């Protein structure tokens, strides 16, 4: 593995290897504290980020690496002067051993990987994908349950939500998955993703009301409903809000995930519920991103894969 641009680029064997590394790091972090010693990692973010940028930077430092960083590169870097992404990458590859890229264009990481001599990791690309988020999502899920055979409800923005798209790609590596998609019509899952799920043998069921989600689903993956993209402003968004009352009908083994940030789609009265995993999920981002960079360094720099 050199680059990690899309969840379509990873096999189940590679995924399980990555999870094994992440588990080891989570349990024995001190044993990895010099894994990136002498390595310089550049974090190049053209869009705002809290969790992704800081967890990547924390991961680099915990592995003994060094950082060079630019936040809001769209305004504060040479892109403001009209420099192309490709030229920016060709420059930064001379300054760093690995580049973590977040960009507003869907194909940005793929374009970067085609011109870069050093590894590129996609940290979020437009409305397309957010592959490392999906890694930490599934890592968090498999800490609780065997992923084969799970039933998962995905709520909110299924059309533009890049975290949803990447997650569905990863879930397609598993067997007997059932996905319930709950969104307003203007934010439903695009047909191309439905087609991918069908081709992989995943059952996809569209829901139009909250009560259509079975009370024994294994996971609810909540996302922010992006009101600015709704075609019908008068839609009653309250039915997309999880709270203590409406979540009470679900099983004791139904867990809540959310890529964060949340606005009001998960009430704070659920934060103390043992089934609420979203903060654990965010913290797992450090371990999975450590594991990813560790694996890329081993594969590309040490084993010349």
C-alpha positions as CSV (number, residue, x, y, z in Angstrom):
1,X,0.0,0.0,0.0
2,X,1.3,3.4,-1.0
3,X,-1.7,5.7,-1.1
4,X,-5.1,5.5,0.6
5,X,-7.4,7.5,-1.6
6,X,-10.7,5.4,-1.5
7,X,-12.2,2.7,0.5
8,X,-12.6,0.9,-2.8
9,X,-8.9,0.4,-2.8
10,X,-8.7,-1.9,0.2
11,X,-9.4,-5.6,0.5
12,X,-10.9,-7.3,3.5
13,X,-7.6,-9.0,4.3
14,X,-5.9,-5.6,4.3
15,X,-8.7,-4.1,6.4
16,X,-8.4,-6.8,9.0
17,X,-4.6,-6.4,9.0
18,X,-5.0,-2.7,9.6
19,X,-7.5,-3.3,12.5
20,X,-5.1,-5.8,14.1
21,X,-2.4,-3.1,14.0
22,X,-4.8,-0.5,15.4
23,X,-5.8,-2.9,18.3
24,X,-2.1,-3.4,19.1
25,X,-1.4,0.3,19.1
26,X,-4.5,1.0,21.3
27,X,-3.3,-1.6,23.8
28,X,0.5,-1.1,23.6
29,X,1.0,2.4,22.3
30,X,4.4,2.9,23.9
31,X,5.8,0.2,21.7
32,X,5.1,2.3,18.6
33,X,6.4,5.6,19.9
34,X,9.3,5.7,17.4
35,X,7.6,4.1,14.4
36,X,7.7,7.3,12.4
37,X,11.0,8.6,13.9
38,X,12.8,10.7,11.3
39,X,9.6,11.0,9.2
40,X,8.0,14.3,8.2
41,X,4.2,14.3,7.5
42,X,2.5,17.2,5.9
43,X,-1.2,17.9,6.7
44,X,-2.6,20.0,3.8
45,X,-6.2,21.0,4.6
46,X,-8.2,23.1,2.1
47,X,-11.4,22.7,4.2
48,X,-12.1,23.2,7.9
49,X,-11.5,20.3,10.2
50,X,-11.2,19.6,13.9
51,X,-11.3,15.8,14.5
52,X,-9.6,14.7,11.3
53,X,-6.7,17.2,11.3
54,X,-6.0,17.0,15.0
55,X,-6.3,13.2,15.2
56,X,-3.9,12.8,12.3
57,X,-1.5,15.2,13.9
58,X,-1.8,13.5,17.2
59,X,-1.2,10.2,15.5
60,X,2.0,11.4,13.8
61,X,3.3,12.8,17.1
62,X,2.4,9.6,19.0
63,X,4.4,7.6,16.5
64,X,7.4,9.9,16.9
65,X,7.1,11.7,13.6
66,X,7.3,15.4,12.8
67,X,4.7,17.7,11.3
68,X,4.4,20.5,8.8
69,X,0.9,21.8,8.5
70,X,-1.3,24.3,6.8
71,X,-4.9,24.9,7.7
72,X,-7.4,26.6,5.4
73,X,-5.0,26.1,2.5
74,X,-7.6,27.4,0.1
75,X,-7.2,30.9,1.5
76,X,-3.8,30.8,3.2
77,X,-1.6,28.9,0.7
78,X,-0.6,29.4,-3.0
79,X,-4.0,28.1,-4.2
80,X,-5.1,31.7,-3.4
81,X,-2.7,32.8,-6.1
82,X,-4.0,30.3,-8.6
83,X,-1.6,27.4,-8.1
84,X,-3.0,24.1,-9.2
85,X,-3.3,21.2,-6.7
86,X,-0.9,19.2,-8.8
87,X,1.8,21.8,-8.6
88,X,1.3,22.2,-4.8
89,X,1.7,18.4,-4.3
90,X,4.9,18.4,-6.5
91,X,6.4,21.0,-4.2
92,X,5.3,19.5,-0.9
93,X,6.6,16.0,-1.8
94,X,10.0,17.5,-1.6
95,X,9.4,18.7,2.0
96,X,7.6,15.6,3.5
97,X,7.6,11.8,3.4
98,X,3.7,11.6,3.5
99,X,0.9,14.0,2.7
100,X,-2.5,14.1,4.4
101,X,-4.9,15.9,2.1
102,X,-8.4,17.4,2.6
103,X,-9.8,19.2,-0.4
104,X,-13.2,20.4,-1.6
105,X,-13.0,18.5,-4.9
106,X,-14.1,14.9,-5.1
107,X,-11.2,13.7,-7.2
108,X,-8.5,15.7,-5.4
109,X,-6.7,12.8,-3.7
110,X,-6.7,10.7,-6.8
111,X,-5.2,13.5,-8.8
112,X,-2.6,14.1,-6.0
113,X,-1.7,10.4,-5.9
114,X,-1.0,10.4,-9.7
115,X,1.7,13.1,-9.4
116,X,3.1,12.5,-6.0
117,X,6.2,10.4,-5.3
118,X,5.3,10.2,-1.6
119,X,2.2,8.6,-0.2
120,X,-1.1,10.5,-0.2
121,X,-3.9,9.9,2.4
122,X,-7.4,11.2,1.6
123,X,-8.6,13.1,4.7
124,X,-11.9,14.1,3.0
125,X,-12.6,15.0,-0.6
126,X,-15.7,17.1,-1.4
127,X,-18.9,15.2,-1.3
128,X,-17.2,12.0,-2.5
129,X,-15.3,10.1,0.1
130,X,-13.8,10.3,3.6
131,X,-12.0,6.9,3.7
132,X,-10.2,7.2,7.0
133,X,-13.5,8.1,8.8
134,X,-15.0,4.9,7.4
135,X,-12.0,2.9,8.8
136,X,-12.5,4.3,12.3
137,X,-16.3,3.7,12.0
138,X,-16.0,0.0,11.1
139,X,-13.1,-0.4,13.7
140,X,-15.5,1.0,16.4
141,X,-18.3,-1.3,15.2
142,X,-16.1,-4.4,15.2
143,X,-15.1,-3.7,18.8
144,X,-18.7,-4.4,19.7
145,X,-19.9,-7.0,17.2
146,X,-18.9,-9.3,14.4
147,X,-19.7,-7.2,11.3
148,X,-20.8,-10.1,9.1
149,X,-24.6,-10.2,9.3
150,X,-25.2,-6.9,10.9
151,X,-28.2,-4.6,10.3
152,X,-27.4,-0.9,10.2
153,X,-29.6,2.1,9.8
154,X,-28.0,5.2,8.2
155,X,-29.8,8.5,8.8
156,X,-29.6,12.1,7.6
157,X,-27.6,13.2,4.5
158,X,-27.1,10.1,2.3
159,X,-26.7,12.1,-0.9
160,X,-23.8,14.4,-0.1
161,X,-22.5,12.7,3.1
162,X,-19.0,11.5,2.1
163,X,-18.7,9.6,5.4
164,X,-21.8,7.5,4.4
165,X,-20.3,6.8,0.9
166,X,-17.0,5.5,2.3
167,X,-18.7,3.5,5.0
168,X,-21.0,1.7,2.5
169,X,-17.9,0.8,0.4
170,X,-16.3,-0.8,3.4
171,X,-19.4,-2.6,4.5
172,X,-19.6,-4.2,1.1
173,X,-16.5,-6.2,2.0
174,X,-18.7,-8.1,4.6
175,X,-21.4,-10.8,4.2
176,X,-25.1,-10.6,4.8
177,X,-25.3,-6.9,5.6
178,X,-28.7,-5.2,5.7
179,X,-28.7,-1.4,5.4
180,X,-31.8,0.8,6.2
181,X,-31.5,4.2,4.6
182,X,-33.5,7.0,6.2
183,X,-33.5,10.4,4.6
184,X,-35.8,13.0,3.0
185,X,-36.2,12.5,-0.7
186,X,-33.7,15.2,-1.8
187,X,-31.0,13.6,0.4
188,X,-31.6,10.0,-0.5
189,X,-28.7,7.7,-1.3
190,X,-27.6,8.2,-5.0
191,X,-28.5,5.4,-7.4
192,X,-24.8,4.5,-8.1
193,X,-24.2,3.7,-4.5
194,X,-27.4,1.6,-4.4
195,X,-26.2,-0.3,-7.4
196,X,-22.8,-1.0,-5.8
197,X,-24.6,-2.4,-2.7
198,X,-26.8,-4.6,-4.8
199,X,-23.8,-5.9,-6.8
200,X,-22.1,-6.8,-3.6
201,X,-25.1,-8.7,-2.2
202,X,-26.0,-6.1,0.4
203,X,-29.7,-5.6,1.1
204,X,-30.7,-1.9,1.0
205,X,-34.1,-0.8,2.3
206,X,-35.3,2.7,2.0
207,X,-37.2,4.1,4.9
208,X,-39.4,7.2,4.9
209,X,-40.4,7.2,8.6
210,X,-38.3,6.6,11.7
211,X,-40.7,3.8,12.9
212,X,-39.7,1.8,9.7
213,X,-36.3,1.1,11.3
214,X,-36.5,-2.2,13.1
215,X,-35.9,-1.9,16.9
216,X,-33.3,-4.7,16.8
217,X,-30.8,-3.0,14.3
218,X,-27.2,-3.4,15.5
219,X,-26.2,0.2,14.7
220,X,-27.7,3.5,13.9
221,X,-25.3,5.7,12.0
222,X,-26.6,9.3,12.4
223,X,-25.4,12.2,10.2
224,X,-26.1,15.9,10.2
225,X,-29.2,16.8,8.1
226,X,-27.9,19.6,5.9
227,X,-30.8,22.0,5.8
228,X,-29.1,24.2,3.3
229,X,-29.4,21.5,0.7
230,X,-33.0,20.6,1.3
231,X,-35.4,21.2,-1.6
232,X,-38.4,21.5,0.8
233,X,-37.6,23.8,3.7
234,X,-40.8,23.0,5.5
235,X,-39.8,19.3,6.0
236,X,-40.2,18.3,9.6
237,X,-36.6,17.5,10.6
238,X,-37.6,16.5,14.1
239,X,-38.1,12.9,12.9
240,X,-34.4,12.7,12.2
241,X,-33.4,13.7,15.8
242,X,-32.4,11.0,18.1
243,X,-33.2,11.5,21.8
244,X,-33.8,9.5,25.0
245,X,-37.5,9.0,24.3
246,X,-37.4,7.8,20.7
247,X,-34.3,5.7,21.2
248,X,-35.8,3.9,24.1
249,X,-37.6,1.5,21.8
250,X,-34.3,0.1,20.5
251,X,-32.5,-3.0,21.8
252,X,-29.9,-2.7,24.6
253,X,-27.4,-3.8,21.9
254,X,-28.3,-1.1,19.4
255,X,-25.4,1.3,19.2
256,X,-25.3,4.9,18.0
257,X,-22.5,6.2,15.7
258,X,-22.0,9.6,14.3
259,X,-19.0,11.0,12.4
260,X,-19.4,14.4,14.1
261,X,-19.8,17.3,14.4
262,X,-23.4,17.1,15.5
263,X,-25.7,20.1,15.6
264,X,-29.0,18.9,17.2
265,X,-29.6,15.6,15.5
266,X,-28.5,13.6,18.6
267,X,-29.8,15.0,21.9
268,X,-27.2,15.5,24.6
269,X,-29.5,13.4,26.9
270,X,-28.1,10.3,25.1
271,X,-24.4,11.2,25.8
272,X,-24.4,9.1,29.0
273,X,-26.0,6.1,27.4
274,X,-23.6,3.1,27.1
275,X,-24.9,2.6,23.6
276,X,-23.7,6.0,22.4
277,X,-20.3,5.4,20.8
278,X,-19.7,8.7,18.9
279,X,-17.0,10.0,21.3
280,X,-15.3,6.6,21.5
281,X,-15.5,6.6,17.7
282,X,-13.8,10.0,17.4
283,X,-11.0,8.9,19.8
284,X,-10.5,5.7,17.8
285,X,-9.5,7.9,14.9
286,X,-6.1,8.4,16.4
287,X,-5.4,4.6,16.6
288,X,-6.7,3.8,13.2
289,X,-4.7,6.7,11.6
290,X,-1.6,5.6,13.5
291,X,-2.1,2.1,12.1
292,X,-2.6,3.4,8.5
293,X,0.5,5.5,8.5
294,X,2.5,2.7,10.2
295,X,1.3,0.2,7.5
296,X,2.0,2.6,4.6
297,X,5.5,3.3,5.9
298,X,6.2,-0.4,6.2
299,X,4.8,-1.3,2.8
300,X,6.1,1.6,0.7
301,X,9.3,2.6,2.4
302,X,10.5,-0.6,4.0
303,X,9.1,-3.4,1.8
304,X,8.9,-1.4,-1.5
305,X,5.4,-2.6,-2.3
